[in-house]
Each structure stands twice: as C-alpha cells, then as structure tokens.
Amino acid sequence: MKILVIEDNESVSSMIELFFEKEGIHGEFVKDGLTGYERAVSESWDCLIIDWMLPRMDGVTICRKLRQAGIAVPIIMLTAKDSESDQVLGLEMGADDYVTKPFSPLALMARIKAVTRRYSVVKDVDPDDTTLKTDHFIINTKTREVLLDGKPVPNLTPKEFDLLHFFIQHPKQVFSREQLLDRVWGYDFYGDDRTVDVHIKRLRSKVSNANRMFFHTVWGVGYRFDETAGTPE
C-alpha cells in the first residue's frame, strides 16, 4: 500500500512510520497542510491520513477541497477533538473515518483496512475510469448509464444518478440527510433536507423489488446502501 500521512507532530509520525515499515507499507510523511494537499492531488494514493490541526491548511479544509475536486481516495482524520459535532464535521467534509488521539498503531491499521475495503468495490474499472462494477450494478460515469443485473435502469434523473453513484462508492455506510445534501447536492445547497427522502423513494422504486431493497432506512439517522441485505426494513 502507498499511504500519504499529513501530520506535523514528530512523535506521532515516527510511531506511524515504524509501524508502516513492519507492515510493508510505503508511507510518505508531510508536516504542513498546504504541502500535503499538493502531494495528495499530484499522485495516486491507497489512503490518506490527515491530522485535523495543521499549519498553513487544516485537515478539514484539505478533506473538503479533495472531495470538491472529485478525488475518491480513502481518508482517515487524526484528531484530538472527541466531541460528536467535531467528528461529524470531519465526516461531512468527506472523511471516511477518524481516529482520536492518542491511538495505537494497531487501531489505526484496523481503520485503514476497513476504509480501503469499502473502496474496493470501485476498483474494477475500465482504463478510462468510467465504469464502476458491483455484484448487481454496472455504472458508466461517462455516459451516465446504469445496468442492474445486466438490464438498463431507465429514466434516472441526473441527481438520482449522482445519488446512486455516491452510495455505490460508499457501501454499507450510513449517511444522514444533511451529509447527503453536502456530498451529493453540494455545499451551497440551501433546500429542504426532505428532498433526500424524495430521491431515495424514487430510486427505490426504480432499482428495488419485493425480494431486494438496496436502500435501507436507518431510523433516526439516515440511509445506507447495501447489496447484501435483501429484506426491506
């Protein structure tokens, strides 16, 4: 694996570096946020580990800018902030997971393996990175066509396609309506969050049946996409 670590604390970086050497992971370490952002966009990485508080550009800003640029790489935030609101903010800006300091290298490694597994669903792509394949879906991001079990899914609106594409990139992860508005509709969206409910309902009607429901409601939280669960809630 090739991992970029953006962390200005020497002791934390040294601990991670020693562990990476034992695990056979190629790690590159950067001490400030702006340089880290530039390295993140200049090469391909298997995972990014980004500290929350950094000189020149903070980790949340790095994460947001990467997602706005369409860079789909697993991101783990390192943070000394342990409040729920701070953790949610990091996830809303595009982080896939977070680790609260102090942490053990084994705990970090477990998170790395988890987030990279989530992204493995989109690894089977064509040379132009235009096709995503899962057990049931094939999505062509260039032509914006969707196949479900080999059959075309007709009449998807642009936003329905964007929402399906986002969920397929993040299987089994639970997202709140607010997170979906930020990640799919954009940070400048000021509409009612009930628009998410409407789009999920329409997507369900187009890609689900009595035997399988891909979009699942997590009551009190939001929604998740899961191809392995066939029984509707």
C-alpha positions in Angstrom: 0.0 0.0 0.0 1.0 3.6 -0.6 -0.2 6.0 2.1 0.3 9.7 2.5 0.4 11.0 6.1 -0.1 14.7 6.7 0.9 15.2 10.3 3.0 17.9 12.0 3.6 16.0 15.3 7.0 14.3 15.0 6.3 11.6 17.6 3.0 10.6 16.0 4.7 10.5 12.6 7.6 8.4 13.9 5.3 5.9 15.5 3.2 5.5 12.3 6.4 5.3 10.2 7.9 2.5 12.3 4.6 0.6 12.1 4.4 1.0 8.4 7.9 -0.4 8.0 6.9 -3.5 9.9 3.7 -3.9 7.8 5.5 -3.3 4.5 3.6 -0.1 3.7 5.1 2.7 1.7 4.4 5.8 3.7 5.2 9.4 2.7 5.1 12.0 5.6 4.4 15.7 5.2 4.4 18.2 8.0 2.1 21.0 6.8 -1.3 21.1 5.3 -0.7 23.0 2.1 2.2 20.8 1.0 0.2 17.8 2.0 -2.7 18.9 -0.2 -0.4 19.4 -3.1 1.1 15.9 -2.7 -2.4 14.4 -2.3 -3.6 15.8 -5.7 -0.3 15.2 -7.5 -0.2 11.4 -7.2 -2.4 8.3 -6.6 -2.6 7.0 -3.1 -4.3 4.0 -1.5 -5.2 6.0 1.6 -4.7 9.5 3.1 -4.2 10.0 6.9 -4.7 13.7 7.7 -4.3 15.5 11.1 -7.1 17.9 12.0 -4.8 20.7 13.1 -2.1 21.6 10.7 0.0 24.7 9.7 -1.0 26.6 6.5 -4.1 24.5 5.8 -6.1 22.5 8.3 -7.2 18.9 7.8 -10.9 19.6 7.4 -10.1 22.1 4.6 -7.8 19.6 2.9 -10.5 17.0 3.0 -13.2 19.3 1.7 -11.0 20.5 -1.2 -10.1 17.0 -2.2 -13.7 15.9 -2.3 -14.7 19.0 -4.3 -12.0 18.2 -6.8 -13.6 14.7 -7.2 -10.7 12.8 -5.7 -12.0 9.5 -4.5 -9.4 8.1 -2.1 -10.0 6.8 1.5 -9.4 9.5 4.1 -8.8 9.0 7.8 -8.7 12.0 10.0 -6.5 12.1 13.1 -7.9 14.4 15.8 -7.6 15.3 19.4 -11.2 16.6 19.3 -13.5 14.0 20.7 -16.9 15.8 20.6 -19.5 14.3 18.4 -20.0 17.6 16.5 -16.3 17.7 15.5 -16.4 14.1 14.4 -19.5 14.7 12.3 -17.9 17.8 10.7 -14.9 15.7 9.6 -17.2 13.1 8.1 -19.4 15.7 6.4 -16.4 17.3 4.8 -15.6 13.9 3.1 -13.5 11.9 5.6 -14.3 8.2 5.7 -13.3 7.6 9.3 -11.5 9.3 12.2 -9.1 8.2 14.9 -8.9 10.1 18.2 -5.5 10.8 19.7 -3.9 9.1 21.5 -4.2 5.8 19.5 -2.4 2.6 19.0 -0.9 1.7 15.6 -3.0 -1.5 15.6 -6.2 0.6 15.9 -5.1 2.8 13.0 -4.2 -0.2 10.9 -7.7 -1.6 11.5 -9.3 1.6 10.3 -7.0 1.7 7.2 -8.1 -1.8 6.3 -11.7 -1.0 6.8 -11.8 2.1 4.7 -9.8 0.6 1.9 -12.1 -2.4 1.8 -15.1 0.0 1.4 -13.4 1.4 -1.7 -12.6 -1.9 -3.2 -16.0 -2.1 -4.8 -14.9 0.5 -7.4 -11.6 -1.0 -8.2 -12.9 -3.0 -11.2 -12.9 -0.1 -13.7 -12.1 0.3 -17.3 -8.9 2.0 -18.4 -10.6 5.4 -18.5 -12.1 5.0 -15.0 -15.6 5.4 -16.4 -17.2 2.1 -15.3 -18.0 1.0 -11.7 -19.0 -2.6 -11.2 -20.6 -4.3 -8.2 -22.4 -7.5 -7.6 -25.6 -6.1 -9.2 -24.7 -2.8 -10.8 -22.6 -1.5 -13.6 -22.4 2.3 -13.8 -20.8 4.2 -16.7 -19.9 7.6 -15.3 -19.2 8.9 -18.8 -22.4 8.0 -20.5 -24.3 8.0 -17.2 -25.9 4.7 -17.9 -26.8 2.1 -15.3 -27.3 -1.6 -15.6 -29.0 -3.6 -12.9 -28.3 -7.4 -13.2 -27.5 -6.8 -16.8 -30.6 -4.8 -17.6 -30.8 -1.0 -18.2 -32.3 1.2 -15.5 -34.3 3.7 -17.5 -35.4 7.3 -16.6 -32.9 8.1 -13.9 -32.7 11.9 -13.4 -29.3 13.5 -13.1 -29.5 13.8 -9.4 -30.8 10.2 -8.9 -27.8 9.0 -10.9 -25.4 11.1 -8.7 -27.0 9.8 -5.6 -26.8 6.1 -6.7 -23.2 6.7 -7.8 -22.3 8.1 -4.4 -23.9 5.3 -2.4 -22.2 2.6 -4.6 -18.8 4.3 -3.8 -19.7 4.0 0.0 -21.4 0.6 0.5 -22.9 -0.1 3.9 -22.1 3.3 5.3 -24.8 5.3 7.0 -25.3 8.9 5.9 -27.6 11.5 7.3 -29.8 13.7 5.1 -27.5 16.6 5.8 -24.4 14.6 4.8 -26.1 13.6 1.6 -27.0 17.1 0.8 -23.4 18.2 1.3 -21.8 15.3 -0.5 -24.3 14.9 -3.5 -26.1 18.2 -3.8 -23.1 20.4 -2.9 -22.0 22.6 0.0 -24.0 25.6 -1.4 -27.4 23.8 -1.4 -30.0 25.6 0.7 -33.1 23.5 0.1 -35.2 21.3 2.4 -33.5 18.1 3.5 -36.7 16.3 2.7 -35.6 16.4 -0.9 -33.3 13.5 0.1 -36.3 11.4 1.1 -38.0 12.1 -2.2 -34.9 11.0 -4.2 -34.4 7.9 -2.1 -38.1 6.9 -2.6 -37.8 7.4 -6.4 -34.5 5.4 -6.5 -36.1 2.6 -4.5 -39.0 2.4 -7.0 -36.5 2.1 -9.9 -33.9 -0.3 -8.6 -35.6 -2.3 -5.9 -38.2 -5.1 -5.9 -40.1 -7.3 -3.4 -37.0 -9.5 -2.9 -34.3 -6.9 -2.6 -34.1 -3.4 -1.3 -30.7 -1.7 -1.9 -31.5 1.5 0.0 -32.2 0.9 3.7 -33.5 3.4 6.2 -31.6 3.6 9.5 -34.2 5.1 11.7 -33.2 8.3 13.5 -30.0 8.6 11.4 -30.4 8.4 7.6 -29.8 5.9 4.9 -27.4 3.2 3.8 -26.8 1.3 0.6 -26.3 -2.5 1.0 -26.4 -5.0 -1.8 -26.1 -8.0 0.6 -29.3 -7.3 2.6 -32.3 -8.5 0.7 -35.2 -8.0 3.2 -36.7 -4.5 3.4 -36.9 -2.9 6.8 
